[in-house]
Amino acid sequence: MGNHHSHSDNHSSSSSRKSISRTSSGADIKEQNHATALVPVDKLAKILVHKTADEGIGQNVISASVFAKYLFPQYPELGLKVFNYMARCGGGCKSTKQMSASSFRQQADKLLQIIPDEKIAELYVKVFSEGSEEVAQQQVLDLLMLTYRLAMDNYPGGPQTCLHIHHTLQAVVDSAFHKKLAVSPGYMSNWLLQHLPRLLPLLHRYVVHVLTTAYRSLQEKQPVTTSAPGMELSTPVLEKNFDIDTKGPYLLPVSQVWLLATSLPAIYTMPSQHPNGSSSPTQHNGSCAQSLIAKMLGSTYPSHWAPLYSSDQHGLGSNRFLHHVLSYRGPTLTFLRGQEGVEFCLAADSEWHESNHYWGCENSCVLQILPLFHVIERGAKLLYLNFSIRGYPKGIHAGKNPSKPSLKLDDAFSMITYSGIPYPLVSVEVWGCGTSKSREQQLETKKWEVKQAEKQRVVKLSAAEWADHPDRYLLELGGRQTYNTPSN
């Protein structure tokens, strides 16, 4: 019996050992996943080595020209800068034009790892500073222009251009450099994280996508893609409301839309989910292009900013502002433009309403767009609106310090005051950044208000009431005889 138990125990322990030996450890799984992730890089390295040899540049190496030509055909300047950065990190000098296949695999592996946003900012500032201890203004302009081109090439409905792009980008550079010709890479990356936190992750996503998928296109002798998943959703689409847009386009340039999308919290640019992906979210304003976009993207479409108020079209004044903006239950962007070329943006993450207290949640922001682009303040309880409550300041205020707000617009809609400096107001523009339901609900509310006003306007009077009504007396003074006077 004892031998029987011993044999059974040995058999079970042997089976246990066999089962354990067939189970991979966490480290083994990690190594397997890592090896799987490197398969595209290995294939890409072999293809680039062959193409370098075919062009007679060298054997068993990858050249900078081949790397840029085949991986980044539309953005060769990006390809060269990424290659030079990888070569420098692999021990090469600044002027190197070639890299070994093993060094390429090693550096590509580092780029494909999960990198936090602050490291991504440092990475691409170093890429564009080309190994220098300082970053020049032109290098930052090149970085901004490249990310802008990448976003516009993937804009929903087709590539876009903007006549204001150089003016928009110069406002960023002037704000970041403070009239200096160059700054340190560390300072520049911190500035971008503070004022444009969503700028460089999009660029990094594109580079990673190219490094992991380009080998397929090259094997099939097809051009490498110029986009990455989700890039067409990164820049909001400006709607046009054909019911009111009769005097030309709104003032908001698409370059400012792109720049704000890289600066504002995601609540203002969040792609929308449409049930069944059946139709456009804004059919009420006649835009059929959005239906096509929704079909191309399935059930997800980019954020649409709906025009709520334009002083150039609706008239400049607090009453017109309140009429068109109140009852919109969603995040909004209010653009205030003054003389001397100043422009500000109030990002409200909740609906506008009158109050004697400051309001707004954590995603509220106050920004200056021109002549210097920067985030003035972020956070909760940042906004204030009051035109009717007595005993409290009137107008629109923005800032965390109620006794000294960063930005003020007077109740006459005539003057903007920023940091104590007044600027005569030129125009006001408000865009709704919520879902299509937010706009539809506002329009329904407006229709209900109009009906209620019509009901109040029509007053039925009896003959006896009309006899003593002041309107009858005024009509008769004007020489108009009334014939419905009740007989005595």
C-alpha positions as CSV (number, residue, x, y, z in Angstrom):
1,M,0.0,0.0,0.0
2,G,2.8,2.4,0.9
3,N,4.5,1.7,-2.4
4,H,1.2,2.3,-4.2
5,H,0.8,5.7,-2.5
6,S,4.4,6.6,-3.3
7,H,4.0,5.7,-6.9
8,S,0.8,7.7,-7.1
9,D,2.5,10.7,-5.5
10,N,5.4,10.5,-7.8
11,H,3.1,10.3,-10.8
12,S,1.1,13.3,-9.7
13,S,4.2,15.3,-9.0
14,S,5.6,14.4,-12.3
15,S,2.4,15.4,-14.0
16,S,2.5,18.7,-12.0
17,R,6.0,19.3,-13.2
18,K,5.0,18.6,-16.8
19,S,2.1,21.0,-16.5
20,I,4.2,23.7,-15.0
21,S,6.9,23.3,-17.6
22,R,4.2,23.9,-20.3
23,T,3.0,27.2,-18.6
24,S,4.9,30.4,-19.6
25,S,5.9,32.7,-16.9
26,G,5.1,36.5,-17.0
27,A,8.7,37.2,-18.1
28,D,8.4,34.7,-20.9
29,I,5.1,36.2,-22.1
30,K,6.6,39.7,-22.0
31,E,9.6,38.5,-24.0
32,Q,7.2,36.8,-26.5
33,N,5.2,40.0,-26.9
34,H,8.3,42.1,-27.2
35,A,9.6,39.7,-29.9
36,T,6.3,39.9,-31.7
37,A,6.4,43.7,-31.6
38,L,9.9,43.7,-33.2
39,V,8.8,41.5,-36.2
40,P,7.7,44.6,-38.2
41,V,10.9,46.4,-37.4
42,D,13.0,43.5,-38.4
43,K,11.2,43.2,-41.7
44,L,11.4,47.0,-42.3
45,A,15.1,47.0,-41.5
46,K,15.8,44.2,-44.1
47,I,13.7,46.1,-46.8
48,L,15.6,49.4,-46.1
49,V,19.0,47.6,-46.3
50,H,18.1,46.1,-49.7
51,K,16.8,49.5,-51.0
52,T,20.0,51.2,-49.8
53,A,22.1,48.6,-51.6
54,D,19.9,48.9,-54.7
55,E,20.6,52.6,-54.9
56,G,24.3,52.0,-54.6
57,I,24.8,53.9,-51.4
58,G,26.2,51.1,-49.2
59,Q,26.0,47.5,-48.1
60,N,24.3,46.2,-44.9
61,V,23.4,49.8,-43.9
62,I,20.4,52.1,-44.0
63,S,20.9,55.5,-45.5
64,A,19.1,58.7,-44.4
65,S,17.9,59.4,-47.9
66,V,16.3,56.0,-48.3
67,F,14.7,56.2,-44.8
68,A,13.1,59.6,-45.6
69,K,12.2,58.7,-49.2
70,Y,10.3,55.5,-48.5
71,L,8.9,55.9,-45.0
72,F,8.0,59.6,-45.1
73,P,7.5,60.5,-48.8
74,Q,5.2,63.4,-48.1
75,Y,7.2,64.7,-45.1
76,P,10.9,64.0,-46.0
77,E,12.1,66.7,-43.6
78,L,10.5,64.7,-40.7
79,G,12.1,61.5,-42.0
80,L,15.6,63.1,-42.1
81,K,15.2,64.5,-38.6
82,V,14.0,61.2,-37.1
83,F,16.8,59.3,-38.8
84,N,19.4,61.8,-37.6
85,Y,18.0,61.5,-34.0
86,M,18.1,57.7,-34.2
87,A,21.7,57.8,-35.5
88,R,22.8,60.1,-32.8
89,C,21.3,58.0,-30.1
90,G,23.0,55.0,-31.7
91,G,26.4,56.6,-31.3
92,G,26.7,58.3,-34.6
93,C,27.8,61.9,-35.2
94,K,25.6,64.8,-36.3
95,S,26.7,64.5,-39.9
96,T,26.2,60.8,-40.3
97,K,24.1,59.7,-43.2
98,Q,24.0,55.9,-42.6
99,M,23.1,53.6,-39.8
100,S,23.6,49.8,-39.3
101,A,20.6,47.6,-39.4
102,S,21.2,46.5,-35.8
103,S,21.4,50.1,-34.6
104,F,18.2,50.9,-36.5
105,R,16.4,48.0,-34.8
106,Q,17.6,49.1,-31.3
107,Q,16.5,52.7,-31.7
108,A,13.2,51.9,-33.4
109,D,12.5,49.6,-30.4
110,K,12.9,52.5,-28.1
111,L,10.5,54.7,-30.1
112,L,7.9,51.9,-30.0
113,Q,7.9,51.6,-26.3
114,I,5.1,53.3,-24.2
115,I,6.3,56.8,-23.6
116,P,4.5,59.3,-21.3
117,D,3.5,62.7,-22.8
118,E,6.2,64.7,-21.0
119,K,8.9,62.4,-22.5
120,I,7.2,62.7,-26.0
121,A,7.6,66.4,-25.8
122,E,11.2,66.1,-24.8
123,L,11.8,63.6,-27.6
124,Y,10.5,65.7,-30.5
125,V,12.0,68.9,-29.3
126,K,15.4,67.1,-29.4
127,V,14.5,65.7,-32.8
128,F,14.0,69.1,-34.2
129,S,16.9,70.8,-32.3
130,E,19.2,68.3,-34.1
131,G,21.4,67.7,-31.1
132,S,22.0,71.3,-30.2
133,E,21.9,72.6,-26.6
134,E,19.5,75.3,-27.7
135,V,16.3,75.3,-29.8
136,A,16.0,78.1,-32.3
137,Q,12.8,79.9,-33.3
138,Q,12.9,78.5,-36.8
139,Q,13.2,74.9,-35.5
140,V,10.1,75.3,-33.4
141,L,8.3,76.9,-36.4
142,D,9.3,73.9,-38.5
143,L,7.9,71.5,-35.8
144,L,4.6,73.4,-35.6
145,M,4.2,73.6,-39.3
146,L,4.8,69.9,-39.7
147,T,2.2,69.0,-37.2
148,Y,-0.2,71.4,-38.8
149,R,0.4,69.9,-42.2
150,L,-0.1,66.4,-40.8
151,A,-3.4,67.4,-39.3
152,M,-4.7,69.2,-42.3
153,D,-3.7,66.4,-44.7
154,N,-6.0,64.2,-42.6
155,Y,-8.8,66.7,-42.1
156,P,-12.3,65.2,-42.6
157,G,-13.6,65.9,-46.0
158,G,-10.2,66.5,-47.6
159,P,-6.9,68.4,-47.1
160,Q,-7.3,72.0,-45.9
161,T,-5.2,75.2,-46.2
162,C,-5.4,78.4,-44.2
163,L,-4.2,81.9,-45.1
164,H,-3.7,82.7,-41.4
165,I,-1.4,79.8,-40.6
166,H,1.9,81.9,-40.5
167,H,0.2,84.5,-38.3
168,T,-1.1,81.8,-36.0
169,L,2.2,80.0,-35.6
170,Q,4.1,83.2,-35.1
171,A,1.9,84.0,-32.2
172,V,3.0,80.7,-30.6
173,V,6.7,81.3,-31.2
174,D,6.6,84.9,-30.0
175,S,4.9,83.8,-26.8
176,A,7.3,80.9,-26.1
177,F,10.5,82.7,-26.8
178,H,9.8,86.1,-25.2
179,K,11.9,87.9,-27.9
180,K,14.8,85.5,-27.4
181,L,16.4,83.9,-30.5
182,A,16.9,80.5,-28.8
183,V,15.8,78.7,-25.6
184,S,16.8,75.4,-23.9
185,P,15.1,72.1,-25.0
186,G,13.9,71.6,-21.5
187,Y,12.2,74.9,-21.3
188,M,10.6,74.5,-24.7
189,S,9.2,71.0,-23.9
190,N,7.8,72.3,-20.6
191,W,6.2,75.3,-22.4
192,L,4.5,72.9,-25.0
193,L,3.2,70.7,-22.2
194,Q,1.7,73.6,-20.5
195,H,0.1,75.4,-23.4
196,L,-0.2,72.8,-26.2
197,P,-0.3,69.5,-24.3
198,R,-2.0,67.5,-27.2
199,L,0.3,68.7,-30.0
200,L,3.1,66.2,-30.0
201,P,1.4,62.9,-29.1
202,L,-0.4,63.1,-32.4
203,L,3.0,63.4,-34.2
204,H,4.4,60.5,-32.2
205,R,1.4,58.3,-33.1
206,Y,2.1,58.9,-36.7
207,V,5.8,58.1,-36.5
208,V,5.0,54.9,-34.6
209,H,2.4,53.9,-37.1
210,V,4.8,54.3,-40.0
211,L,7.5,52.3,-38.2
212,T,5.1,49.4,-37.5
213,T,3.2,49.2,-40.8
214,A,5.4,50.6,-43.5
215,Y,6.9,47.2,-44.3
216,R,3.6,46.0,-45.6
217,S,3.3,48.8,-48.1
218,L,6.9,48.4,-49.2
219,Q,6.5,44.7,-49.7
220,E,3.4,45.3,-51.8
221,K,5.2,48.2,-53.6
222,Q,2.5,50.7,-52.4
223,P,3.1,54.2,-51.1
224,V,3.4,54.4,-47.3
225,T,0.3,55.8,-45.6
226,T,0.2,59.5,-44.6
227,S,-2.1,58.9,-41.6
228,A,-2.5,57.0,-38.4
229,P,-5.7,55.6,-36.8
230,G,-7.8,58.3,-35.3
231,M,-5.9,61.2,-36.9
232,E,-8.9,62.2,-39.0
233,L,-10.8,62.8,-35.7
234,S,-8.2,65.1,-34.1
235,T,-9.3,68.4,-35.6
236,P,-12.9,69.6,-35.1
237,V,-15.1,70.4,-38.2
238,L,-16.7,73.8,-38.4
239,E,-20.4,73.6,-39.2
240,K,-22.2,76.2,-41.3
241,N,-25.8,77.1,-40.3
242,F,-27.4,78.0,-43.6
243,D,-30.4,79.5,-41.9
244,I,-28.3,82.4,-40.5
245,D,-25.0,82.3,-42.5
246,T,-26.0,84.9,-45.1
247,K,-23.2,87.4,-44.9
248,G,-20.2,85.1,-45.6
249,P,-18.1,82.7,-43.5
250,Y,-17.4,83.1,-39.8
251,L,-14.2,84.6,-38.7
252,L,-12.6,81.6,-37.1
253,P,-9.7,80.3,-39.2
254,V,-9.1,76.6,-39.5
255,S,-5.5,77.1,-38.3
256,Q,-6.9,78.4,-35.0
257,V,-9.3,75.5,-34.8
258,W,-6.3,73.1,-35.1
259,L,-4.2,75.0,-32.6
260,L,-7.0,75.1,-30.0
261,A,-7.6,71.4,-30.5
262,T,-4.0,70.8,-29.4
263,S,-4.4,73.1,-26.3
264,L,-8.0,72.6,-25.0
265,P,-9.1,69.6,-22.9
266,A,-10.6,66.7,-24.8
267,I,-14.2,67.7,-23.8
268,Y,-14.1,70.4,-26.5
269,T,-12.9,68.1,-29.3
270,M,-14.2,64.7,-28.3
271,P,-15.3,62.6,-31.3
272,S,-19.0,61.6,-31.2
273,Q,-20.6,58.2,-31.4
274,H,-23.6,58.0,-33.6
275,P,-26.0,55.1,-33.1
276,N,-25.9,52.7,-36.1
277,G,-23.7,55.2,-37.9
278,S,-26.7,56.0,-40.0
279,S,-26.6,59.7,-40.7
280,S,-25.1,63.0,-39.9
281,P,-25.5,64.6,-36.5
282,T,-26.6,67.9,-37.9
283,Q,-29.1,67.3,-40.7
284,H,-31.2,70.2,-39.5
285,N,-28.7,72.8,-40.9
286,G,-28.4,71.2,-44.3
287,S,-24.8,69.9,-44.3
288,C,-24.7,66.7,-46.4
289,A,-20.9,66.5,-46.3
290,Q,-21.1,65.5,-42.6
291,S,-23.2,62.5,-43.6
292,L,-20.4,61.3,-45.9
293,I,-17.9,61.8,-43.2
294,A,-20.0,59.7,-40.8
295,K,-20.2,56.9,-43.3
296,M,-16.5,56.9,-44.0
297,L,-15.6,56.7,-40.2
298,G,-18.3,54.2,-39.3
299,S,-20.2,55.1,-36.1
300,T,-17.6,57.7,-35.0
301,Y,-17.2,61.2,-36.4
302,P,-15.1,64.1,-35.4
303,S,-16.3,66.8,-33.1
304,H,-18.4,69.5,-34.9
305,W,-18.3,73.1,-33.6
306,A,-21.7,74.7,-34.3
307,P,-22.0,78.5,-34.8
308,L,-24.2,80.0,-32.0
309,Y,-23.5,83.7,-32.2
310,S,-21.6,86.1,-34.4
311,S,-21.7,89.8,-33.7
312,D,-21.1,90.6,-37.4
313,Q,-24.2,88.7,-38.3
314,H,-26.5,89.1,-35.3
315,G,-25.5,92.4,-34.0
316,L,-23.1,93.4,-31.2
317,G,-24.7,93.6,-27.8
318,S,-25.4,91.8,-24.6
319,N,-29.0,91.1,-25.5
320,R,-28.0,89.5,-28.8
321,F,-25.3,87.4,-27.0
322,L,-27.7,86.1,-24.4
323,H,-30.4,85.3,-26.9
324,H,-28.2,83.1,-29.1
325,V,-26.0,81.5,-26.4
326,L,-28.2,80.9,-23.3
327,S,-30.0,77.5,-23.2
328,Y,-27.1,75.7,-25.1
329,R,-26.3,72.9,-22.8
330,G,-22.8,72.0,-23.7
331,P,-19.2,73.3,-23.8
332,T,-18.7,76.5,-25.7
333,L,-15.9,78.7,-27.0
334,T,-16.3,82.4,-26.9
335,F,-13.9,84.5,-29.0
336,L,-13.4,88.2,-28.1
337,R,-11.6,90.3,-30.6
338,G,-10.4,93.8,-29.9
339,Q,-8.5,96.6,-31.5
340,E,-4.7,96.4,-32.0
341,G,-5.2,92.8,-33.1
342,V,-5.9,91.2,-29.7
343,E,-8.0,88.0,-29.5
344,F,-9.1,86.0,-26.5
345,C,-11.0,82.7,-26.0
346,L,-13.2,81.8,-23.1
347,A,-13.6,78.0,-23.0
348,A,-16.7,77.2,-20.9
349,D,-17.2,73.5,-20.1
350,S,-20.8,74.0,-18.9
351,E,-23.7,76.1,-20.2
352,W,-23.7,79.9,-19.9
353,H,-26.0,81.3,-17.2
354,E,-26.3,84.5,-15.2
355,S,-25.1,84.4,-11.6
356,N,-23.6,86.5,-8.9
357,H,-21.0,83.8,-8.4
358,Y,-18.2,82.4,-10.6
359,W,-18.9,79.1,-12.2
360,G,-17.4,76.4,-14.4
361,C,-15.7,73.0,-13.9
362,E,-12.1,71.8,-14.1
363,N,-12.1,71.9,-17.9
364,S,-12.7,75.7,-18.2
365,C,-10.0,77.8,-19.7
366,V,-9.1,81.3,-20.6
367,L,-6.6,81.8,-23.5
368,Q,-5.0,84.6,-25.5
369,I,-4.8,83.7,-29.2
370,L,-3.3,86.9,-30.7
371,P,-0.8,88.5,-30.7
372,L,0.6,85.9,-28.3
373,F,-0.8,82.5,-27.9
374,H,-0.9,81.1,-24.4
375,V,-3.2,79.7,-21.7
376,I,-3.9,82.4,-19.2
377,E,-5.8,80.3,-16.6
378,R,-7.4,76.8,-16.3
379,G,-9.6,75.3,-13.7
380,A,-13.0,75.5,-11.9
381,K,-15.0,78.6,-11.0
382,L,-13.3,80.6,-13.7
383,L,-16.3,82.4,-15.5
384,Y,-18.8,85.0,-14.5
385,L,-21.8,86.4,-16.3
386,N,-24.2,89.0,-15.0
387,F,-26.3,91.6,-16.8
388,S,-29.4,91.8,-14.6
389,I,-28.6,91.1,-10.9
390,R,-28.4,94.3,-9.0
391,G,-25.6,95.1,-6.6
392,Y,-23.0,92.9,-8.4
393,P,-20.5,93.7,-11.2
394,K,-22.0,93.7,-14.6
395,G,-20.5,92.1,-17.7
396,I,-18.5,89.0,-18.4
397,H,-15.4,88.2,-16.2
398,A,-12.9,85.4,-16.4
399,G,-10.2,84.5,-13.8
400,K,-9.8,82.7,-10.5
401,N,-9.5,86.0,-8.5
402,P,-12.9,87.7,-8.4
403,S,-11.5,90.9,-7.1
404,K,-9.0,91.1,-10.0
405,P,-10.2,89.0,-12.9
406,S,-7.7,88.3,-15.8
407,L,-10.2,89.3,-18.4
408,K,-13.3,91.6,-18.4
409,L,-15.9,92.5,-20.9
410,D,-18.2,95.4,-19.9
411,D,-22.0,95.2,-19.9
412,A,-22.2,97.6,-22.9
413,F,-20.1,95.1,-25.0
414,S,-17.7,98.0,-25.9
415,M,-14.5,97.3,-24.1
416,I,-12.2,94.3,-23.2
417,T,-9.8,94.7,-20.3
418,Y,-6.9,92.3,-20.1
419,S,-4.4,92.7,-17.3
420,G,-5.7,96.2,-16.6
421,I,-5.2,97.3,-20.3
422,P,-8.5,98.2,-22.1
423,Y,-9.1,97.3,-25.8
424,P,-12.2,98.5,-27.7
425,L,-14.2,95.5,-28.6
426,V,-14.5,94.7,-32.4
427,S,-16.4,91.4,-32.5
428,V,-17.7,88.4,-30.5
429,E,-18.1,84.9,-31.8
430,V,-19.4,81.8,-30.0
431,W,-19.2,78.2,-31.1
432,G,-20.9,75.2,-29.5
433,C,-18.7,72.2,-28.9
434,G,-21.2,69.8,-27.6
435,T,-23.1,67.0,-29.4
436,S,-25.7,67.5,-32.0
437,K,-28.3,67.0,-29.3
438,S,-27.1,70.0,-27.5
439,R,-27.8,72.2,-30.5
440,E,-31.1,70.5,-31.3
441,Q,-32.3,71.0,-27.7
442,Q,-31.3,74.7,-27.9
443,L,-33.2,75.2,-31.1
444,E,-36.3,73.5,-29.7
445,T,-36.1,75.7,-26.6
446,K,-35.9,78.8,-28.9
447,K,-38.9,77.6,-30.8
448,W,-40.9,77.2,-27.6
449,E,-39.9,80.6,-26.4
450,V,-41.1,82.2,-29.7
451,K,-44.4,80.4,-29.4
452,Q,-44.8,81.6,-25.8
453,A,-44.0,85.2,-26.9
454,E,-46.6,85.0,-29.6
455,K,-49.2,83.8,-27.1
456,Q,-48.4,86.7,-24.8
457,R,-48.6,89.1,-27.7
458,V,-52.2,88.2,-28.7
459,V,-54.5,89.5,-26.0
460,K,-58.3,89.1,-26.4
461,L,-60.3,92.0,-25.3
462,S,-64.0,92.2,-24.7
463,A,-66.0,95.2,-26.1
464,A,-66.3,96.7,-22.7
465,E,-62.5,96.4,-22.1
466,W,-61.8,98.0,-25.6
467,A,-64.0,101.0,-24.8
468,D,-61.6,102.1,-22.0
469,H,-58.4,100.8,-23.6
470,P,-55.6,103.4,-24.1
471,D,-54.8,102.0,-27.6
472,R,-58.3,103.0,-28.7
473,Y,-57.8,106.5,-27.4
474,L,-54.5,106.8,-29.3
475,L,-56.0,105.6,-32.5
476,E,-58.8,108.1,-32.4
477,L,-56.3,110.9,-31.6
478,G,-54.5,109.9,-34.8
479,G,-57.7,110.4,-36.8
480,R,-58.7,106.7,-37.1
481,Q,-62.4,106.1,-36.2
482,T,-63.2,102.9,-34.3
483,Y,-66.5,101.3,-34.9
484,N,-66.7,98.6,-32.3
485,T,-67.7,100.9,-29.5
486,P,-70.5,99.2,-27.5
487,S,-73.9,100.8,-27.8
488,N,-75.3,102.4,-24.7
